[in-house]
Amino acid sequence: MKYYSARCLRLPLVRNFCVVDFVPKYAPAKENDIKRLCEFVTDVSKLLVVTGAGISTESGIPDYRSEGVGLYARSNSRPVQYQDFVKYSEVRKRYWARNFVAWPRFSVFQPNICHLTLSQWEDNGKVRGIVTQNVDRLHQKAGSKRVIELHGSGYEVGCLTCKNVISRHDFQNILEGLNPTLKSVAAASIRPDGDVDISQEQIQNFNLPQCELCGGVLKPNIVFFGDNVPQERVNAVKREVKLSDGLLVLGSSLSVFSSYRIILQAAEEKKPIAIVNIGPTRGDSHAAIKISTKCGDILPSINIIQAER
């Protein structure tokens, strides 16, 4: 019979994996915080991990809400709303033109120490699965296999009519063929939803194709603001919570209900909850442990040990 334990390691802060421009100010983890989280991970046999933008900021992808460094703090820009994308062709054109320019940069972001640690925990049998709010596929790049993408993925494009799905890489090739001059535009500061600012003239001249199969509207397989998480995905998350022994939330303020309801279910089923996030979260009152620090400064200090009994 296998059992799993954890031990705390005294490690230096891992700076080479983080990009500090998009990480808000935080207090370093205290030794007692590391010890408490280590004990939590040890006691929970089958751990379900919920991740948010706060772990991808350490790879250089900004988030929306972080104090001082998030998109909402740095500009008046707001993400595209689902109904606007569906209704207005000019909104779709603007979205795809900006996303097209940003894709070469967005698609090469790499996992950081948080993603790599969770992948190792999965390999060692500690992590049952990951539910991520992120659309960047960094968990999969790090090697994690049991991942539910709660809000979908920026790496897929689907037709709203016939539901045909193609890879975002293939779609990029199609867009390059239709917009040969725009691809040379250098991407400036990237946004959380994978786009950049470009001129209105560039947007107006952008050529956007329809679905090759039915002529329908093409949309990234991302749950836009104002849209709903597909019910089958909600049910899959519910099953994972039920089959887990405890919940670890990393880098999420749990502001949106699609993630907060995971906490509510775990609390109702009396599953222990630990949260690591810079600043307060919506789920703090339900957590047995809440640590306000950067995930990348605490996760590598916990070493999962697998043994036979």
N, C-alpha and C positions, 0 to 999 in steps of 0.2 A: 504494500500500500504506500502511495506517495503522500508526502506532506510537504508543506511549503512554509518557510519562515522568512523573516527579514532581519537584517542587521544594519545599524547605522554606521556609515563610513564618515570619517573626517576628511572631506575633500575640499580643495580650494574652489573658489567660485569659478564656474566655467564660463569665461567671458568670450571665448573664441566662437561659440555657437550663437551668440545673441547679437541683435542689431538694436542698439539702445535708443535710436531715434524715435521709435514708436512704443517704447516701454515707459509707462508713467512712473513718476517718482514713487519709491517704495522703501520700506525699512527692511534690512536684511533679516533673514530667518534666524530666530534665536535657537540655541542648542536644545532648549526644552520643546520648541515647536517641532524640530526634526525628530526628537525622541517620541513625541506623541503621535506624529504621523507614522513613524516606523511601527509603533505598537498597533496602530489601527490597521495598517496593511498586513501585519502579522496575524491579527485576529480574524480578518475576513478571508475566508477560503476562496470564494469565487467573487472577484471584484468586478463591478461594472464601472467604467470610467466615462464621465461626460466631459467633453472638452469644448472650449469656446475660443474666441479670437485671441484671448490673452496668452495662448501658447504659440500662436502663429506670429504674433508681434515680435517674438524673439527670433523669427526667421526673416524679419524685415517687411512683413505685410501689416499695414496699419489696421486698426479697428475703428468702430464708429464712436464709442462712448467714453473711452479712457480720458480722464481729466488731463487737459493740457496738450495731449498728443493725438487724440482720436479725431476722426473726420469732423464730427460735430463741433469740436473745440477749435479746429484750425480753419474752418470755412463755413459758408452758408449752404454748401451743397448738401443735398439729401439724396438717398438712393432712389432708383426708379421704382414707382409703384406698379403693381401687377396690372391693375385696370387701365392705367395710362399706356402701358406697353401693348396691351391687347387692342385698345381702341384706336390709337393714333400712330399712323405710319411714320410721322416725323420723330416721335419718341423712339420707335424701334430703330430708325436710321441713326439717330444720335447715339443710342446705346451701343449699337454694333460697330459704328465707326470708331468710337473711343475704345471699345473693348478690343477691336482688331489691332489698334496701335499698341495697346498694352500687353497683348497676349504673349509675344516673344519674351517679355520680361517676367510676366506673371507665371508662365508655365515652367520657368527654370528655378523658381524658389526651392530651397532645399530644407529638409527636416532639420530640426535643432535637437538639443539634448533631451528635451521633453518627449518628442516623438520617438526618438531612439530608445529612451528608457522604457517607455510603454510597450514598444515592440519586444524588447527583451523580457519584460514581465509577462507578456503573452506567451512567448516561447517557453518560459519557465512554468507556465500553467497558473500563474496568479491572476492575470486579467482574463475574465471570461469574454469580455467584448468592450468595444468603444462606441459610444454614441457621440458624434461630433456635430457641432453647429457649423463647422467650417466647410467651405466648398473647394479647398485648395489641394486636396488629396495628399497632404504631407504625411498623414499616418500611413497610407499605402506605400509611399515612397520610402518610408522608414522600415517597411517590412510587416506592418500589422495587417492581419487578414480578416479578423472578425470586427469589421467596421460598418456601422450604420450611419450613412450620411443624412442626418436629420433634415437639412435644408437643401439636399441635392448636391450636385457637383458641377463646377465650372468646366469640367473636362468632357461634358456631353452636351449635344445640341439636339433638341427634339422638335418635331412638328406638332403644333397645337391641334391640327385637324386629324391627320392620319396616324399620329403618334410614332412615326418613324424616328429612329435615333441614330445619329452619326457622331463620330468623335470630334472633339473641338479641334484637334490637330488637322483632321481632314477638312473641316469647315474653314480653317485658316487658309489652307491651300486654295480653296474655292474663292475666298475673298481676295487673296493675293492676285489671282488671275483677273478678277474684275476691277481691282484697284491697284494697278502696278506702280503708281507713283507715290501712293500714300504709305506704302510699307517701309519707305526709307525715313519716315519722320521719327525722330528720336523720342522715346517715351520719357516724360517728365515724372513728377511724383505720382506714384500709383495710388489708387483708391482701394478701399476694402473690397468693393465688388468687382475689382479687376479692370478698371478703366482709367483713363487719363484725360486731362484737358487738351482739346485740340481746337482749332479755329472753326468758326461757323462756316466759312467757305469750304473747308475740308469736309465738314459734315454734309453740306449741301451737295458736294460733288461725289459723295460716297455711293457706290453701287451695291445694293443689298439684294441678294437673290431670294426667291421663294423656295419652298420645298420642291425638290426635283420630282417627287412622286405624285404630289397632289396639288401643288401650287399654294399650299398653306403657309401660315406664319411660322417662322423659325425662332425658337427661344432657347436660351441656355437651360439645361435641366436644373435650375436653381429655384427654390421657393422665394419669389420676390416678396417684398413687403406688401401686405394686403392680400396675399394669397394664403392658402391652407396647406399644411403638410398632408400628403396623401394618406388616406386612412390605413392602407396596408403597412405603411411605414410606422404610423402611430402604433398599430397593433404589434408590430415586430419589436418596438421599443418596450412596450408593456410586458411582452413575454420575457425580454431580457432582464427587466427589473425584477420580475417575479422569480426568475431562476437564479438570480444573483443573491449573494449574502450581504452585500453592502455596496455603497455608492461613493465614488471619489470624483468630485467636481474640480476641474482644473481650468483656470483662466476664463471663467464665464461669470457675468453679473446676473445671469438667469433672468434678464429683464423681459424677454419675450416668453409668452405663455407656453410655447411649444417645448421649451426646455424646463420651465418652472414646474410644469405638470409632472415631469419625471420625478422631481423632488417630492411633490405632493403624494405621488403613488408610493414612493419608497418610505416616506414618513407614515403613511397609512398602514403599510405592511410591516412597520416597525423595523425597517432595515437601517443600520447605522449609516450616517452620512458624514463625510469629511469634505471640506471645501478649502481649496487654496486659490486665492485670487487677490489681486491688488485692489483694495477698497472693498466696500460693503457689497453684498449680493442680496437678491430677493429671497434666497433660501437660508440666510444665516440663522434664523430662529429655529430651523429644523435640524441644524447641524450639531453633531456631538463635538466636532472639531472644526474651527474656522481659523485659518492662518492667512494673514494679509501680507503676502510677499510674492516675489517672482517665482513662478513654478520651476524655472531652470536652475534656481539656486538651491532648491530643496530636494527635487526628485533624484538627482544623481547620488545623494547621500544615503539612499535606501537601496540596499542590495538584496534582491530576492534569491533565496537559497532553496534549491529543490533537492530532496533526499528521499531515500527509500526506507520504509519501515516494515 
